[in-house]
Amino acid sequence: MTIPPGQRDIEFHYTGLSFVAPAKVHFRYRLKGYDPEWIEAGPRRVAYYQRISPGDYVFEVAAGNANNVWTETPTALAVTVQPYFWEAPWFPVVSSLLVLGGLAGTVGWLARRRYRRRLAQLETRHAIERERLRISQDIHDDIGSILTRVTMLSDVGQSEADGEVAPKQFERIGDQVRAAVVALDEIVWATNPKDDNLPRFAEYVGRFADECFENTAVRCWQEMPADLPVLPLRADVRHNVFLAVKEALNNILKHSGATEVWLRLTLADSEVCVQLEDNGHGFTPEKVTPDGHGLGNMRSRLAECGGSTTLTSAPGHGVRIRFAFPLPRSV
């Protein structure tokens, strides 16, 4: 007998024949796969089962007479209770595979989406770098050459002009143009993507320090690692740090009265430290206003990079200023 899905309440009706004493016939039955033991039913001729789980069963029934003699072989009926499709043994496996497949598809879709977003970011970044490179080359080639020619012409005019006013005017023109050339060099360096790494930053800072104290009474000593790793350094970070270092160097040249200055650069635990120290007359930091000697500007520039500025000084013991900033993570 096959029972379709949803029919879980079952009644089995049975009977037994006896010509001597039919009222004294008694029964016992069991549903193999459901009942652990035989059930004594007495003279009752029906068996009730409720909420039968899907599966294969065998209903067996045996009869006994008034003398308690039982049938040697019970009567058996094979019963199959069909499940709903979600109760079938294969359903958990298939549903698990579908869920895993859905999860794998979702993860794959998210990974592809992230990859496309990453690719778009890299393409945008490369486009910006190409534009920066073009701008720096145009500035260097066009404006730089013009300013150089103006400087040469002012030098020639200064040497050939008569009177006292003209040489002074030409000298002022030459100084202004030279300052413009230096500023232009800084702009080109700040915009050139080829300089977006730590060794180029260290090289430029060292070269600027040498030029800053050139033709002065201050001797500049430098301690730069010779094997700096080529770690990426964003343009905004290196530019802000450079401007802070530049301001500190100018302060040393104008206000310290020093004869020697030390420039040190170190790298430890992904943190870069640029330290300047001089042997000048020093000062008391507590007596200096937050904006004195450009300290406010230097601190704000390092703060934009996630770094810090530490200044140590005392009268007669020079000044030590330390710029520390973490290496930014590459995007």
C-alpha positions as semicolon CSV with decimal commas, in nm:
position;residue;x (nm);y (nm);z (nm)
1;M;0,000;0,000;0,000
2;T;0,129;0,343;-0,095
3;I;0,013;0,646;0,099
4;P;0,052;0,983;-0,079
5;P;0,220;1,285;0,087
6;G;0,016;1,453;0,358
7;Q;-0,180;1,144;0,472
8;R;-0,011;1,078;0,805
9;D;-0,309;0,940;1,008
10;I;-0,361;0,569;0,923
11;E;-0,615;0,305;1,034
12;F;-0,561;-0,065;0,975
13;H;-0,879;-0,281;0,993
14;Y;-0,836;-0,656;1,030
15;T;-1,028;-0,960;1,150
16;G;-0,981;-1,329;1,228
17;L;-1,206;-1,632;1,159
18;S;-1,319;-1,877;1,424
19;F;-1,623;-2,111;1,389
20;V;-1,611;-2,225;1,752
21;A;-1,596;-1,895;1,949
22;P;-1,551;-1,593;1,721
23;A;-1,612;-1,351;2,008
24;K;-1,310;-1,491;2,190
25;V;-1,061;-1,426;1,907
26;H;-0,794;-1,174;2,018
27;F;-0,522;-0,998;1,824
28;R;-0,182;-0,840;1,845
29;Y;-0,011;-0,624;1,585
30;R;0,292;-0,411;1,518
31;L;0,411;-0,166;1,254
32;K;0,770;-0,265;1,185
33;G;0,985;0,044;1,157
34;Y;0,756;0,229;1,399
35;D;0,654;0,003;1,690
36;P;0,941;-0,140;1,893
37;E;0,727;-0,435;2,021
38;W;0,401;-0,615;1,957
39;I;0,089;-0,437;2,076
40;E;-0,178;-0,650;2,243
41;A;-0,511;-0,535;2,097
42;G;-0,749;-0,787;2,261
43;P;-1,069;-0,830;2,059
44;R;-1,027;-0,488;1,893
45;R;-1,011;-0,515;1,515
46;V;-0,859;-0,179;1,422
47;A;-0,512;-0,018;1,473
48;Y;-0,466;0,359;1,480
49;Y;-0,149;0,546;1,384
50;Q;-0,102;0,922;1,376
51;R;0,169;1,142;1,228
52;I;0,356;0,863;1,061
53;S;0,688;0,981;0,920
54;P;0,764;0,915;0,554
55;G;0,929;0,580;0,494
56;D;0,877;0,208;0,435
57;Y;0,694;0,001;0,695
58;V;0,541;-0,347;0,734
59;F;0,214;-0,391;0,924
60;E;0,191;-0,735;1,084
61;V;-0,110;-0,881;1,267
62;A;-0,155;-1,218;1,440
63;A;-0,472;-1,379;1,584
64;G;-0,522;-1,613;1,877
65;N;-0,824;-1,832;1,966
66;A;-0,990;-1,908;2,298
67;N;-0,722;-2,165;2,378
68;N;-0,452;-1,905;2,317
69;V;-0,327;-2,073;2,006
70;W;-0,172;-1,812;1,771
71;T;-0,132;-1,812;1,401
72;E;0,211;-1,943;1,310
73;T;0,281;-1,674;1,048
74;P;0,152;-1,318;1,099
75;T;-0,029;-1,153;0,815
76;A;0,188;-0,874;0,671
77;L;0,118;-0,566;0,462
78;A;0,398;-0,349;0,314
79;V;0,325;0,020;0,357
80;T;0,507;0,311;0,194
81;V;0,439;0,663;0,321
82;Q;0,549;0,905;0,053
83;P;0,716;1,231;0,164
84;Y;0,678;1,584;0,040
85;F;0,968;1,678;-0,186
86;W;1,129;1,878;0,094
87;E;1,120;1,571;0,316
88;A;1,301;1,350;0,067
89;P;1,653;1,233;0,165
90;W;1,804;1,408;-0,133
91;F;1,649;1,746;-0,049
92;P;1,897;1,853;0,228
93;V;2,187;1,759;0,003
94;V;2,048;1,944;-0,297
95;S;1,942;2,244;-0,089
96;S;2,285;2,255;0,077
97;L;2,449;2,245;-0,264
98;L;2,218;2,520;-0,385
99;V;2,295;2,733;-0,078
100;L;2,668;2,674;-0,117
101;G;2,639;2,749;-0,486
102;G;2,449;3,068;-0,409
103;L;2,708;3,170;-0,151
104;A;2,990;3,090;-0,390
105;G;2,817;3,287;-0,664
106;T;2,761;3,580;-0,428
107;V;3,121;3,572;-0,311
108;G;3,240;3,550;-0,669
109;W;3,016;3,839;-0,771
110;L;3,141;4,050;-0,481
111;A;3,501;3,959;-0,565
112;R;3,449;4,054;-0,931
113;R;3,277;4,376;-0,825
114;R;3,564;4,457;-0,591
115;Y;3,814;4,371;-0,864
116;R;3,635;4,599;-1,113
117;R;3,625;4,878;-0,854
118;R;3,993;4,825;-0,780
119;L;4,070;4,827;-1,151
120;A;3,873;5,150;-1,196
121;Q;4,062;5,309;-0,906
122;L;4,395;5,203;-1,054
123;E;4,296;5,334;-1,396
124;T;4,192;5,665;-1,238
125;R;4,513;5,678;-1,041
126;H;4,723;5,608;-1,350
127;A;4,531;5,874;-1,543
128;I;4,599;6,127;-1,266
129;E;4,966;6,030;-1,260
130;R;4,992;6,071;-1,636
131;E;4,829;6,413;-1,609
132;R;5,064;6,512;-1,326
133;L;5,362;6,398;-1,531
134;R;5,242;6,601;-1,830
135;I;5,190;6,912;-1,614
136;S;5,533;6,884;-1,453
137;Q;5,700;6,834;-1,790
138;D;5,515;7,131;-1,942
139;I;5,603;7,354;-1,647
140;H;5,965;7,246;-1,656
141;D;6,006;7,272;-2,032
142;D;5,811;7,590;-2,103
143;I;5,813;7,815;-1,797
144;G;6,150;7,691;-1,675
145;S;6,322;7,772;-2,002
146;I;6,161;8,119;-2,013
147;L;6,275;8,202;-1,659
148;T;6,624;8,078;-1,736
149;R;6,647;8,307;-2,040
150;V;6,521;8,602;-1,835
151;T;6,788;8,534;-1,573
152;M;7,060;8,526;-1,839
153;L;6,930;8,847;-1,996
154;S;6,919;9,022;-1,657
155;D;7,278;8,916;-1,588
156;V;7,392;9,046;-1,927
157;G;7,199;9,371;-1,885
158;Q;7,342;9,421;-1,536
159;S;7,697;9,389;-1,663
160;E;7,646;9,623;-1,957
161;A;7,413;9,890;-1,811
162;D;7,545;10,233;-1,722
163;G;7,463;10,425;-1,406
164;E;7,381;10,310;-1,056
165;V;7,005;10,247;-1,072
166;A;6,997;10,004;-1,364
167;P;7,236;9,745;-1,211
168;K;7,030;9,740;-0,891
169;Q;6,708;9,692;-1,084
170;F;6,860;9,413;-1,290
171;E;6,992;9,255;-0,971
172;R;6,644;9,259;-0,819
173;I;6,501;9,108;-1,137
174;G;6,762;8,834;-1,128
175;D;6,692;8,757;-0,760
176;Q;6,320;8,737;-0,819
177;V;6,360;8,514;-1,122
178;R;6,602;8,285;-0,934
179;A;6,348;8,258;-0,654
180;A;6,083;8,175;-0,914
181;V;6,311;7,905;-1,060
182;V;6,350;7,750;-0,714
183;A;5,974;7,764;-0,655
184;L;5,915;7,616;-0,999
185;D;6,154;7,332;-0,920
186;E;5,956;7,258;-0,605
187;I;5,627;7,254;-0,799
188;V;5,770;7,019;-1,062
189;W;5,903;6,789;-0,791
190;A;5,570;6,793;-0,604
191;T;5,366;6,707;-0,914
192;N;5,596;6,449;-1,074
193;P;5,464;6,096;-0,997
194;K;5,814;5,954;-1,048
195;D;5,909;6,116;-0,717
196;D;5,628;5,946;-0,519
197;N;5,863;5,726;-0,317
198;L;6,081;5,749;-0,011
199;P;6,431;5,751;-0,175
200;R;6,336;6,041;-0,407
201;F;6,199;6,232;-0,108
202;A;6,520;6,181;0,089
203;E;6,732;6,281;-0,212
204;Y;6,536;6,602;-0,271
205;V;6,538;6,705;0,096
206;G;6,914;6,648;0,117
207;R;6,980;6,843;-0,200
208;F;6,763;7,131;-0,083
209;A;6,948;7,143;0,251
210;D;7,283;7,162;0,069
211;E;7,158;7,444;-0,153
212;C;7,001;7,625;0,143
213;F;7,334;7,655;0,328
214;E;7,548;7,697;0,017
215;N;7,762;8,013;0,027
216;T;7,682;8,060;0,399
217;A;7,883;8,018;0,718
218;V;7,667;7,721;0,824
219;R;7,799;7,373;0,755
220;C;7,533;7,110;0,689
221;W;7,594;6,747;0,790
222;Q;7,362;6,480;0,660
223;E;7,291;6,126;0,774
224;M;7,080;5,949;0,515
225;P;7,043;5,569;0,484
226;A;7,207;5,449;0,167
227;D;6,966;5,157;0,121
228;L;6,624;5,311;0,168
229;P;6,353;5,079;0,031
230;V;6,151;5,209;-0,261
231;L;5,833;5,253;-0,060
232;P;5,543;5,457;-0,205
233;L;5,495;5,807;-0,066
234;R;5,194;6,009;-0,174
235;A;5,250;6,351;-0,326
236;D;5,053;6,536;-0,059
237;V;5,248;6,366;0,222
238;R;5,595;6,433;0,085
239;H;5,500;6,788;-0,012
240;N;5,366;6,875;0,335
241;V;5,666;6,723;0,509
242;F;5,905;6,898;0,273
243;L;5,744;7,237;0,339
244;A;5,778;7,179;0,714
245;V;6,146;7,084;0,673
246;K;6,201;7,384;0,447
247;E;6,054;7,620;0,706
248;A;6,272;7,468;0,977
249;L;6,585;7,509;0,761
250;N;6,501;7,871;0,688
251;N;6,451;7,934;1,062
252;I;6,794;7,787;1,134
253;L;6,955;8,004;0,867
254;K;6,780;8,326;0,975
255;H;6,743;8,299;1,353
256;S;6,968;8,033;1,508
257;G;7,314;8,187;1,466
258;A;7,441;7,833;1,421
259;T;7,761;7,726;1,248
260;E;7,665;7,362;1,206
261;V;7,339;7,180;1,139
262;W;7,264;6,806;1,125
263;L;6,998;6,655;0,902
264;R;6,905;6,294;0,982
265;L;6,649;6,066;0,822
266;T;6,554;5,727;0,967
267;L;6,297;5,459;0,892
268;A;6,164;5,222;1,160
269;D;5,840;5,023;1,178
270;S;5,690;5,200;0,874
271;E;5,750;5,540;1,038
272;V;5,977;5,798;0,879
273;C;6,159;6,044;1,102
274;V;6,330;6,360;0,976
275;Q;6,534;6,535;1,246
276;L;6,711;6,871;1,231
277;E;6,958;6,983;1,496
278;D;7,178;7,292;1,516
279;N;7,441;7,435;1,753
280;G;7,286;7,783;1,762
281;H;7,193;7,997;2,060
282;G;6,855;7,821;2,106
283;F;6,554;7,960;2,288
284;T;6,294;7,875;2,549
285;P;6,002;7,703;2,372
286;E;5,756;7,799;2,648
287;K;5,813;8,166;2,573
288;V;5,740;8,131;2,204
289;T;5,384;8,174;2,078
290;P;5,229;7,876;1,897
291;D;5,275;8,056;1,563
292;G;5,625;8,179;1,644
293;H;5,894;8,068;1,397
294;G;5,619;7,899;1,194
295;L;5,573;7,622;1,454
296;G;5,196;7,625;1,402
297;N;5,237;7,573;1,028
298;M;5,484;7,290;1,075
299;R;5,263;7,111;1,326
300;S;4,953;7,145;1,109
301;R;5,137;7,015;0,802
302;L;5,255;6,704;0,988
303;A;4,911;6,656;1,141
304;E;4,763;6,639;0,790
305;C;4,996;6,346;0,724
306;G;4,901;6,170;1,046
307;G;5,238;6,262;1,196
308;S;5,376;6,477;1,474
309;T;5,625;6,756;1,538
310;T;5,849;6,758;1,844
311;L;6,070;7,058;1,929
312;T;6,341;7,063;2,196
313;S;6,550;7,369;2,273
314;A;6,713;7,563;2,552
315;P;6,913;7,889;2,556
316;G;7,271;7,816;2,453
317;H;7,200;7,456;2,352
318;G;7,064;7,490;2,000
319;V;6,739;7,353;1,862
320;R;6,631;7,000;1,782
321;I;6,312;6,949;1,582
322;R;6,175;6,610;1,488
323;F;5,918;6,538;1,216
324;A;5,769;6,187;1,232
325;F;5,501;6,049;1,002
326;P;5,378;5,703;0,902
327;L;5,416;5,572;0,552
328;P;5,071;5,587;0,390
329;R;4,917;5,265;0,269
330;S;4,904;5,237;-0,106
331;V;4,550;5,268;-0,242
